[in-house]
Amino acid sequence: MLDPLTISAAVATANTAFNGLKRAFQVGKDIQSMGNDLSKWMSAASDIENAQKRAKNPSFITKLTRRGSIEQEAVEALTAKKQLEEQRYELQQFIKFRHGVQAWNELLRMEGDIRKRRQKEIYDKQVLRQKIITVIVLILCVIFGMGILLAFIYGLVQLDRGNIG
């Protein structure tokens, strides 16, 4: 799960990339020369939206280990998402005004491709890692519980044989 620090880093990356895009549009650069900033902005936007989705539905282990910060993370993710929506609208206006609707549609396709790639490369690995941690914790809890049960049974057997006082 992305923590608030990671969300803040993604917001900072998105803001830096967006400010670079705004400056490029203001000086009249073409969209092809802005590919790096567009890619950074889209990746950060994807990370923030993923964080917001995951904050809405935290895992069992996350609920246990991050009691106070789940709400904070959800609020930060929502705030970041709203900021991205404003940036997306402004970016849409710039691109449609300078390059037309077709360029905006092409950008949306490109953003969808980036999201799909990041889903496969990053987010699916995060989900798998979280599931592995959950399984390990559950196995440890079961082993611990069985140990306590066996110790209790052993104590009862020893008590029944008269070995304990």
Backbone as JSON Lines, residues from 0, in Angstrom:
{"i":0,"aa":"M","n":[0.84,-1.17,0.0],"ca":[0.0,0.0,0.0],"c":[0.88,1.23,0.0]}
{"i":1,"aa":"L","n":[0.49,2.2,-0.74],"ca":[1.23,3.46,-0.75],"c":[0.98,4.18,0.55]}
{"i":2,"aa":"D","n":[2.03,4.59,1.22],"ca":[1.85,5.33,2.46],"c":[1.74,6.82,2.14]}
{"i":3,"aa":"P","n":[1.38,7.64,3.14],"ca":[1.21,9.07,2.88],"c":[2.46,9.73,2.3]}
{"i":4,"aa":"L","n":[3.65,9.25,2.71],"ca":[4.88,9.81,2.16],"c":[4.99,9.52,0.67]}
{"i":5,"aa":"T","n":[4.61,8.3,0.26],"ca":[4.65,7.94,-1.15],"c":[3.61,8.73,-1.95]}
{"i":6,"aa":"I","n":[2.44,8.93,-1.36],"ca":[1.41,9.73,-2.01],"c":[1.93,11.15,-2.21]}
{"i":7,"aa":"S","n":[2.58,11.69,-1.17],"ca":[3.14,13.04,-1.28],"c":[4.21,13.11,-2.36]}
{"i":8,"aa":"A","n":[5.02,12.07,-2.47],"ca":[6.05,12.04,-3.52],"c":[5.4,11.99,-4.91]}
{"i":9,"aa":"A","n":[4.33,11.21,-5.04],"ca":[3.64,11.12,-6.33],"c":[3.0,12.47,-6.68]}
{"i":10,"aa":"V","n":[2.44,13.14,-5.68],"ca":[1.85,14.47,-5.91],"c":[2.94,15.45,-6.33]}
{"i":11,"aa":"A","n":[4.08,15.4,-5.66],"ca":[5.19,16.3,-6.0],"c":[5.67,16.04,-7.43]}
{"i":12,"aa":"T","n":[5.77,14.78,-7.81],"ca":[6.17,14.43,-9.18],"c":[5.15,14.95,-10.18]}
{"i":13,"aa":"A","n":[3.87,14.75,-9.88],"ca":[2.81,15.22,-10.78],"c":[2.85,16.74,-10.91]}
{"i":14,"aa":"N","n":[3.03,17.43,-9.79],"ca":[3.07,18.9,-9.83],"c":[4.26,19.4,-10.62]}
{"i":15,"aa":"T","n":[5.43,18.79,-10.41],"ca":[6.62,19.2,-11.14],"c":[6.44,18.99,-12.65]}
{"i":16,"aa":"A","n":[5.93,17.82,-13.0],"ca":[5.7,17.52,-14.42],"c":[4.66,18.46,-15.01]}
{"i":17,"aa":"F","n":[3.58,18.71,-14.26],"ca":[2.52,19.59,-14.75],"c":[3.04,21.01,-14.94]}
{"i":18,"aa":"N","n":[3.83,21.5,-14.0],"ca":[4.39,22.86,-14.14],"c":[5.31,22.94,-15.35]}
{"i":19,"aa":"G","n":[6.06,21.88,-15.61],"ca":[6.89,21.83,-16.82],"c":[6.05,21.86,-18.08]}
{"i":20,"aa":"L","n":[4.93,21.16,-18.05],"ca":[4.01,21.16,-19.2],"c":[3.42,22.54,-19.42]}
{"i":21,"aa":"K","n":[3.01,23.2,-18.33],"ca":[2.44,24.54,-18.45],"c":[3.45,25.51,-19.07]}
{"i":22,"aa":"R","n":[4.7,25.45,-18.58],"ca":[5.73,26.33,-19.14],"c":[5.96,26.04,-20.62]}
{"i":23,"aa":"A","n":[5.96,24.76,-20.96],"ca":[6.17,24.38,-22.36],"c":[5.04,24.9,-23.24]}
{"i":24,"aa":"F","n":[3.81,24.79,-22.77],"ca":[2.68,25.32,-23.54],"c":[2.76,26.83,-23.67]}
{"i":25,"aa":"Q","n":[3.18,27.5,-22.6],"ca":[3.26,28.96,-22.62],"c":[4.3,29.48,-23.6]}
{"i":26,"aa":"V","n":[5.38,28.73,-23.78],"ca":[6.41,29.18,-24.73],"c":[6.17,28.62,-26.13]}
{"i":27,"aa":"G","n":[5.09,27.85,-26.29],"ca":[4.69,27.4,-27.61],"c":[5.34,26.13,-28.1]}
{"i":28,"aa":"K","n":[5.86,25.31,-27.22],"ca":[6.46,24.05,-27.65],"c":[5.38,23.1,-28.15]}
{"i":29,"aa":"D","n":[5.77,22.19,-29.03],"ca":[4.81,21.22,-29.53],"c":[4.72,20.04,-28.56]}
{"i":30,"aa":"I","n":[3.66,19.29,-28.71],"ca":[3.36,18.22,-27.76],"c":[4.4,17.11,-27.79]}
{"i":31,"aa":"Q","n":[5.04,16.89,-28.93],"ca":[6.04,15.83,-29.02],"c":[7.24,16.11,-28.12]}
{"i":32,"aa":"S","n":[7.6,17.37,-27.95],"ca":[8.74,17.71,-27.11],"c":[8.41,17.63,-25.63]}
{"i":33,"aa":"M","n":[7.15,17.42,-25.3],"ca":[6.74,17.35,-23.89],"c":[6.51,15.92,-23.44]}
{"i":34,"aa":"G","n":[6.93,14.95,-24.21],"ca":[6.66,13.54,-23.91],"c":[7.13,13.1,-22.55]}
{"i":35,"aa":"N","n":[8.32,13.54,-22.14],"ca":[8.87,13.12,-20.85],"c":[8.01,13.63,-19.7]}
{"i":36,"aa":"D","n":[7.65,14.91,-19.75],"ca":[6.8,15.47,-18.69],"c":[5.41,14.85,-18.7]}
{"i":37,"aa":"L","n":[4.87,14.62,-19.89],"ca":[3.55,13.97,-19.97],"c":[3.59,12.57,-19.37]}
{"i":38,"aa":"S","n":[4.63,11.83,-19.67],"ca":[4.77,10.48,-19.14],"c":[4.91,10.49,-17.63]}
{"i":39,"aa":"K","n":[5.72,11.4,-17.1],"ca":[5.88,11.5,-15.64],"c":[4.55,11.87,-14.98]}
{"i":40,"aa":"W","n":[3.83,12.83,-15.57],"ca":[2.56,13.25,-15.0],"c":[1.56,12.09,-15.01]}
{"i":41,"aa":"M","n":[1.48,11.37,-16.11],"ca":[0.54,10.26,-16.22],"c":[0.88,9.13,-15.24]}
{"i":42,"aa":"S","n":[2.17,8.84,-15.08],"ca":[2.57,7.8,-14.13],"c":[2.22,8.2,-12.7]}
{"i":43,"aa":"A","n":[2.49,9.45,-12.35],"ca":[2.15,9.93,-11.01],"c":[0.64,9.92,-10.81]}
{"i":44,"aa":"A","n":[-0.11,10.3,-11.83],"ca":[-1.57,10.28,-11.74],"c":[-2.07,8.86,-11.51]}
{"i":45,"aa":"S","n":[-1.48,7.92,-12.21],"ca":[-1.85,6.52,-12.06],"c":[-1.54,6.03,-10.64]}
{"i":46,"aa":"D","n":[-0.39,6.4,-10.11],"ca":[-0.02,6.01,-8.74],"c":[-1.0,6.57,-7.72]}
{"i":47,"aa":"I","n":[-1.38,7.82,-7.9],"ca":[-2.29,8.46,-6.95],"c":[-3.67,7.82,-7.01]}
{"i":48,"aa":"E","n":[-4.15,7.54,-8.2],"ca":[-5.47,6.92,-8.33],"c":[-5.46,5.5,-7.75]}
{"i":49,"aa":"N","n":[-4.35,4.79,-7.93],"ca":[-4.22,3.46,-7.34],"c":[-4.2,3.56,-5.81]}
{"i":50,"aa":"A","n":[-3.5,4.54,-5.28],"ca":[-3.45,4.73,-3.83],"c":[-4.83,5.05,-3.29]}
{"i":51,"aa":"Q","n":[-5.6,5.84,-4.02],"ca":[-6.94,6.18,-3.57],"c":[-7.84,4.95,-3.57]}
{"i":52,"aa":"K","n":[-7.72,4.11,-4.58],"ca":[-8.51,2.88,-4.63],"c":[-8.16,1.96,-3.47]}
{"i":53,"aa":"R","n":[-6.87,1.82,-3.22],"ca":[-6.42,0.93,-2.15],"c":[-6.74,1.49,-0.77]}
{"i":54,"aa":"A","n":[-6.77,2.81,-0.64],"ca":[-7.11,3.41,0.65],"c":[-8.59,3.17,0.97]}
{"i":55,"aa":"K","n":[-9.42,3.06,-0.05],"ca":[-10.84,2.79,0.17],"c":[-11.06,1.38,0.69]}
{"i":56,"aa":"N","n":[-10.19,0.43,0.31],"ca":[-10.35,-0.96,0.67],"c":[-9.03,-1.53,1.18]}
{"i":57,"aa":"P","n":[-8.59,-1.13,2.38],"ca":[-7.32,-1.62,2.89],"c":[-7.39,-3.09,3.28]}
{"i":58,"aa":"S","n":[-6.26,-3.77,3.23],"ca":[-6.21,-5.18,3.59],"c":[-6.33,-5.34,5.1]}
{"i":59,"aa":"F","n":[-6.55,-6.57,5.52],"ca":[-6.68,-6.89,6.94],"c":[-5.42,-6.5,7.7]}
{"i":60,"aa":"I","n":[-4.27,-6.83,7.17],"ca":[-3.0,-6.52,7.83],"c":[-2.8,-5.01,7.91]}
{"i":61,"aa":"T","n":[-3.15,-4.31,6.87],"ca":[-3.02,-2.86,6.88],"c":[-3.92,-2.26,7.95]}
{"i":62,"aa":"K","n":[-5.1,-2.78,8.09],"ca":[-6.01,-2.29,9.12],"c":[-5.42,-2.5,10.51]}
{"i":63,"aa":"L","n":[-4.74,-3.63,10.7],"ca":[-4.16,-3.92,12.01],"c":[-2.93,-3.07,12.31]}
{"i":64,"aa":"T","n":[-2.12,-2.84,11.29],"ca":[-0.83,-2.18,11.53],"c":[-0.87,-0.68,11.39]}
{"i":65,"aa":"R","n":[-1.83,-0.13,10.7],"ca":[-1.88,1.31,10.46],"c":[-3.2,1.9,10.9]}
{"i":66,"aa":"R","n":[-3.55,1.74,12.12],"ca":[-4.87,2.19,12.58],"c":[-5.12,3.66,12.33]}
{"i":67,"aa":"G","n":[-4.23,4.52,12.79],"ca":[-4.47,5.95,12.68],"c":[-4.24,6.49,11.28]}
{"i":68,"aa":"S","n":[-3.38,5.84,10.5],"ca":[-3.0,6.45,9.24],"c":[-3.89,6.05,8.06]}
{"i":69,"aa":"I","n":[-4.78,5.08,8.24],"ca":[-5.66,4.69,7.13],"c":[-6.53,5.87,6.72]}
{"i":70,"aa":"E","n":[-7.1,6.55,7.69],"ca":[-7.95,7.7,7.39],"c":[-7.13,8.83,6.78]}
{"i":71,"aa":"Q","n":[-5.94,9.04,7.33],"ca":[-5.06,10.08,6.81],"c":[-4.69,9.78,5.36]}
{"i":72,"aa":"E","n":[-4.37,8.52,5.09],"ca":[-4.01,8.13,3.73],"c":[-5.18,8.33,2.77]}
{"i":73,"aa":"A","n":[-6.38,7.98,3.21],"ca":[-7.56,8.15,2.37],"c":[-7.81,9.62,2.06]}
{"i":74,"aa":"V","n":[-7.65,10.48,3.05],"ca":[-7.86,11.92,2.85],"c":[-6.8,12.48,1.91]}
{"i":75,"aa":"E","n":[-5.53,12.08,2.12],"ca":[-4.46,12.57,1.25],"c":[-4.65,12.09,-0.19]}
{"i":76,"aa":"A","n":[-5.05,10.83,-0.34],"ca":[-5.27,10.3,-1.68],"c":[-6.43,11.01,-2.37]}
{"i":77,"aa":"L","n":[-7.5,11.29,-1.64],"ca":[-8.64,11.99,-2.21],"c":[-8.27,13.42,-2.6]}
{"i":78,"aa":"T","n":[-7.53,14.09,-1.72],"ca":[-7.09,15.46,-2.01],"c":[-6.2,15.48,-3.25]}
{"i":79,"aa":"A","n":[-5.29,14.52,-3.32],"ca":[-4.4,14.43,-4.47],"c":[-5.19,14.15,-5.75]}
{"i":80,"aa":"K","n":[-6.2,13.29,-5.65],"ca":[-7.01,12.97,-6.82],"c":[-7.75,14.21,-7.33]}
{"i":81,"aa":"K","n":[-8.29,15.0,-6.41],"ca":[-8.98,16.23,-6.81],"c":[-8.02,17.2,-7.47]}
{"i":82,"aa":"Q","n":[-6.81,17.3,-6.95],"ca":[-5.8,18.17,-7.56],"c":[-5.47,17.69,-8.97]}
{"i":83,"aa":"L","n":[-5.37,16.37,-9.15],"ca":[-5.09,15.81,-10.47],"c":[-6.24,16.09,-11.44]}
{"i":84,"aa":"E","n":[-7.47,16.03,-10.95],"ca":[-8.61,16.32,-11.82],"c":[-8.53,17.75,-12.34]}
{"i":85,"aa":"E","n":[-8.13,18.69,-11.48],"ca":[-7.97,20.08,-11.92],"c":[-6.84,20.19,-12.96]}
{"i":86,"aa":"Q","n":[-5.73,19.51,-12.69],"ca":[-4.61,19.54,-13.63],"c":[-5.01,18.9,-14.96]}
{"i":87,"aa":"R","n":[-5.75,17.79,-14.89],"ca":[-6.18,17.11,-16.11],"c":[-7.08,18.02,-16.95]}
{"i":88,"aa":"Y","n":[-7.98,18.75,-16.28],"ca":[-8.86,19.66,-17.0],"c":[-8.05,20.77,-17.67]}
{"i":89,"aa":"E","n":[-7.11,21.34,-16.93],"ca":[-6.28,22.4,-17.49],"c":[-5.43,21.88,-18.65]}
{"i":90,"aa":"L","n":[-4.88,20.69,-18.49],"ca":[-4.11,20.07,-19.56],"c":[-4.98,19.8,-20.78]}
{"i":91,"aa":"Q","n":[-6.2,19.36,-20.54],"ca":[-7.14,19.12,-21.63],"c":[-7.4,20.42,-22.4]}
{"i":92,"aa":"Q","n":[-7.59,21.5,-21.69],"ca":[-7.85,22.78,-22.36],"c":[-6.64,23.22,-23.19]}
{"i":93,"aa":"F","n":[-5.44,23.09,-22.62],"ca":[-4.23,23.44,-23.37],"c":[-4.11,22.63,-24.65]}
{"i":94,"aa":"I","n":[-4.26,21.33,-24.52],"ca":[-4.05,20.45,-25.68],"c":[-5.14,20.64,-26.72]}
{"i":95,"aa":"K","n":[-6.38,20.73,-26.31],"ca":[-7.46,20.93,-27.27],"c":[-7.32,22.27,-27.99]}
{"i":96,"aa":"F","n":[-6.91,23.3,-27.26],"ca":[-6.76,24.62,-27.86],"c":[-5.6,24.64,-28.85]}
{"i":97,"aa":"R","n":[-4.49,24.06,-28.49],"ca":[-3.29,24.11,-29.33],"c":[-3.28,23.06,-30.44]}
{"i":98,"aa":"H","n":[-3.75,21.85,-30.12],"ca":[-3.56,20.73,-31.05],"c":[-4.85,20.05,-31.48]}
{"i":99,"aa":"G","n":[-5.96,20.42,-30.89],"ca":[-7.25,19.86,-31.3],"c":[-7.68,18.66,-30.48]}
{"i":100,"aa":"V","n":[-8.91,18.27,-30.72],"ca":[-9.53,17.18,-29.98],"c":[-8.81,15.85,-30.24]}
{"i":101,"aa":"Q","n":[-8.35,15.66,-31.48],"ca":[-7.67,14.4,-31.83],"c":[-6.43,14.19,-30.97]}
{"i":102,"aa":"A","n":[-5.68,15.24,-30.7],"ca":[-4.48,15.12,-29.86],"c":[-4.86,14.74,-28.43]}
{"i":103,"aa":"W","n":[-5.97,15.3,-27.93],"ca":[-6.42,14.95,-26.59],"c":[-6.83,13.49,-26.52]}
{"i":104,"aa":"N","n":[-7.55,13.02,-27.55],"ca":[-7.96,11.61,-27.59],"c":[-6.75,10.69,-27.65]}
{"i":105,"aa":"E","n":[-5.74,11.09,-28.4],"ca":[-4.51,10.31,-28.49],"c":[-3.82,10.26,-27.13]}
{"i":106,"aa":"L","n":[-3.82,11.38,-26.43],"ca":[-3.23,11.43,-25.1],"c":[-3.97,10.51,-24.13]}
{"i":107,"aa":"L","n":[-5.29,10.49,-24.22],"ca":[-6.08,9.6,-23.35],"c":[-5.75,8.14,-23.63]}
{"i":108,"aa":"R","n":[-5.57,7.79,-24.9],"ca":[-5.18,6.42,-25.24],"c":[-3.82,6.08,-24.65]}
{"i":109,"aa":"M","n":[-2.9,7.03,-24.76],"ca":[-1.57,6.84,-24.22],"c":[-1.63,6.68,-22.7]}
{"i":110,"aa":"E","n":[-2.45,7.46,-22.05],"ca":[-2.61,7.36,-20.6],"c":[-3.17,6.01,-20.21]}
{"i":111,"aa":"G","n":[-4.13,5.51,-20.98],"ca":[-4.69,4.18,-20.72],"c":[-3.64,3.09,-20.84]}
{"i":112,"aa":"D","n":[-2.77,3.22,-21.85],"ca":[-1.68,2.25,-22.02],"c":[-0.73,2.28,-20.83]}
{"i":113,"aa":"I","n":[-0.41,3.48,-20.36],"ca":[0.49,3.61,-19.2],"c":[-0.15,2.99,-17.98]}
{"i":114,"aa":"R","n":[-1.44,3.21,-17.78],"ca":[-2.13,2.63,-16.62],"c":[-2.11,1.11,-16.68]}
{"i":115,"aa":"K","n":[-2.37,0.55,-17.86],"ca":[-2.36,-0.91,-17.99],"c":[-0.97,-1.47,-17.72]}
{"i":116,"aa":"R","n":[0.05,-0.81,-18.24],"ca":[1.42,-1.27,-18.02],"c":[1.78,-1.2,-16.54]}
{"i":117,"aa":"R","n":[1.43,-0.08,-15.89],"ca":[1.75,0.06,-14.47],"c":[0.94,-0.94,-13.64]}
{"i":118,"aa":"Q","n":[-0.26,-1.26,-14.07],"ca":[-1.06,-2.26,-13.36],"c":[-0.32,-3.59,-13.36]}
{"i":119,"aa":"K","n":[0.21,-3.97,-14.51],"ca":[0.93,-5.23,-14.6],"c":[2.26,-5.18,-13.87]}
{"i":120,"aa":"E","n":[3.0,-4.11,-14.04],"ca":[4.36,-4.04,-13.52],"c":[4.41,-3.75,-12.03]}
{"i":121,"aa":"I","n":[3.57,-2.88,-11.54],"ca":[3.73,-2.39,-10.17],"c":[2.59,-2.82,-9.26]}
{"i":122,"aa":"Y","n":[1.38,-2.47,-9.64],"ca":[0.25,-2.64,-8.72],"c":[-0.06,-4.1,-8.46]}
{"i":123,"aa":"D","n":[0.04,-4.95,-9.49],"ca":[-0.21,-6.37,-9.27],"c":[0.83,-6.96,-8.33]}
{"i":124,"aa":"K","n":[2.08,-6.51,-8.42],"ca":[3.12,-6.97,-7.5],"c":[2.83,-6.52,-6.08]}
{"i":125,"aa":"Q","n":[2.3,-5.31,-5.92],"ca":[1.95,-4.83,-4.58],"c":[0.84,-5.69,-3.98]}
{"i":126,"aa":"V","n":[-0.14,-6.03,-4.78],"ca":[-1.25,-6.85,-4.3],"c":[-0.73,-8.24,-3.92]}
{"i":127,"aa":"L","n":[0.12,-8.83,-4.75],"ca":[0.69,-10.14,-4.46],"c":[1.51,-10.09,-3.17]}
{"i":128,"aa":"R","n":[2.34,-9.06,-3.0],"ca":[3.14,-8.91,-1.8],"c":[2.24,-8.81,-0.57]}
{"i":129,"aa":"Q","n":[1.15,-8.06,-0.68],"ca":[0.23,-7.91,0.44],"c":[-0.43,-9.24,0.77]}
{"i":130,"aa":"K","n":[-0.79,-10.03,-0.25],"ca":[-1.4,-11.33,0.0],"c":[-0.42,-12.28,0.67]}
{"i":131,"aa":"I","n":[0.83,-12.26,0.23],"ca":[1.86,-13.12,0.83],"c":[2.05,-12.76,2.29]}
{"i":132,"aa":"I","n":[2.11,-11.46,2.59],"ca":[2.27,-11.03,3.98],"c":[1.08,-11.49,4.82]}
{"i":133,"aa":"T","n":[-0.12,-11.38,4.28],"ca":[-1.32,-11.8,5.0],"c":[-1.27,-13.3,5.29]}
{"i":134,"aa":"V","n":[-0.89,-14.09,4.3],"ca":[-0.81,-15.54,4.5],"c":[0.24,-15.88,5.55]}
{"i":135,"aa":"I","n":[1.4,-15.24,5.48],"ca":[2.46,-15.51,6.46],"c":[1.99,-15.16,7.87]}
{"i":136,"aa":"V","n":[1.34,-14.03,8.03],"ca":[0.85,-13.63,9.35],"c":[-0.2,-14.62,9.85]}
{"i":137,"aa":"L","n":[-1.09,-15.04,8.98],"ca":[-2.11,-16.01,9.39],"c":[-1.47,-17.34,9.79]}
{"i":138,"aa":"I","n":[-0.48,-17.79,9.04],"ca":[0.2,-19.04,9.37],"c":[0.9,-18.92,10.73]}
{"i":139,"aa":"L","n":[1.56,-17.78,10.96],"ca":[2.22,-17.57,12.24],"c":[1.22,-17.54,13.39]}
{"i":140,"aa":"C","n":[0.07,-16.95,13.18],"ca":[-0.97,-16.91,14.21],"c":[-1.49,-18.32,14.5]}
{"i":141,"aa":"V","n":[-1.68,-19.12,13.46],"ca":[-2.15,-20.49,13.65],"c":[-1.1,-21.3,14.41]}
{"i":142,"aa":"I","n":[0.17,-21.17,14.03],"ca":[1.24,-21.9,14.73],"c":[1.31,-21.47,16.19]}
{"i":143,"aa":"F","n":[1.22,-20.17,16.43],"ca":[1.25,-19.67,17.8],"c":[0.06,-20.21,18.6]}
{"i":144,"aa":"G","n":[-1.11,-20.18,18.0],"ca":[-2.31,-20.7,18.66],"c":[-2.2,-22.19,18.95]}
{"i":145,"aa":"M","n":[-1.64,-22.94,18.0],"ca":[-1.46,-24.37,18.23],"c":[-0.45,-24.62,19.34]}
{"i":146,"aa":"G","n":[0.58,-23.79,19.4],"ca":[1.57,-23.93,20.48],"c":[0.93,-23.7,21.83]}
{"i":147,"aa":"I","n":[0.11,-22.69,21.94],"ca":[-0.57,-22.42,23.21],"c":[-1.51,-23.58,23.56]}
{"i":148,"aa":"L","n":[-2.24,-24.08,22.57],"ca":[-3.15,-25.2,22.8],"c":[-2.39,-26.44,23.24]}
{"i":149,"aa":"L","n":[-1.27,-26.74,22.58],"ca":[-0.47,-27.91,22.97],"c":[0.11,-27.74,24.37]}
{"i":150,"aa":"A","n":[0.55,-26.53,24.71],"ca":[1.08,-26.28,26.05],"c":[-0.03,-26.48,27.09]}
{"i":151,"aa":"F","n":[-1.22,-26.04,26.79],"ca":[-2.36,-26.2,27.69],"c":[-2.68,-27.69,27.87]}
{"i":152,"aa":"I","n":[-2.72,-28.43,26.75],"ca":[-3.01,-29.87,26.81],"c":[-1.91,-30.59,27.6]}
{"i":153,"aa":"Y","n":[-0.66,-30.23,27.35],"ca":[0.47,-30.83,28.07],"c":[0.33,-30.56,29.57]}
{"i":154,"aa":"G","n":[-0.04,-29.35,29.92],"ca":[-0.25,-29.01,31.33],"c":[-1.36,-29.82,31.96]}
{"i":155,"aa":"L","n":[-2.46,-30.02,31.22],"ca":[-3.57,-30.83,31.73],"c":[-3.16,-32.29,31.92]}
{"i":156,"aa":"V","n":[-2.4,-32.83,30.97],"ca":[-1.93,-34.2,31.08],"c":[-1.01,-34.34,32.3]}
{"i":157,"aa":"Q","n":[-0.12,-33.4,32.48],"ca":[0.79,-33.45,33.63],"c":[0.02,-33.31,34.95]}
{"i":158,"aa":"L","n":[-1.01,-32.48,34.95],"ca":[-1.85,-32.32,36.13],"c":[-2.6,-33.61,36.43]}
{"i":159,"aa":"D","n":[-3.11,-34.28,35.39],"ca":[-3.85,-35.53,35.55],"c":[-2.95,-36.62,36.07]}
{"i":160,"aa":"R","n":[-1.7,-36.68,35.67],"ca":[-0.75,-37.71,36.14],"c":[-0.21,-37.4,37.54]}
{"i":161,"aa":"G","n":[-0.49,-36.23,38.0],"ca":[-0.05,-35.87,39.33],"c":[1.35,-35.29,39.36]}
{"i":162,"aa":"N","n":[1.91,-34.95,38.21],"ca":[3.25,-34.37,38.15],"c":[3.27,-32.9,38.55]}
{"i":163,"aa":"I","n":[2.11,-32.26,38.5],"ca":[2.03,-30.85,38.86],"c":[1.18,-30.78,40.14]}
{"i":164,"aa":"G","n":[1.66,-30.05,41.07],"ca":[1.21,-29.9,42.34],"c":[-0.02,-29.94,43.0]}
